[in-house]
């Protein structure tokens, strides 16, 4: 049986900027309220800020994140 996940090992006391930026990118997404075409919506971004999706309401945005095996975080 093979495992498709990649495990990064590093000394937390000597972390590089690149390693810090990569932490949580594939596990954490955040939801931020936005205006899109004049309507209120909720943007979903990867931990590094990359836009991933747009949802009409917060609950739908959170559900989409969880459905993709990620952990949601809210930005106010």
Secondary structure, DSSP 8 states (H G I E B T S, - for coil): -----------GGG--HHHHHHTTTTTEEEEEEEEETTEEEEEEEETTS-EEEEESSHHHHHHHHHHTT-EEEEE-
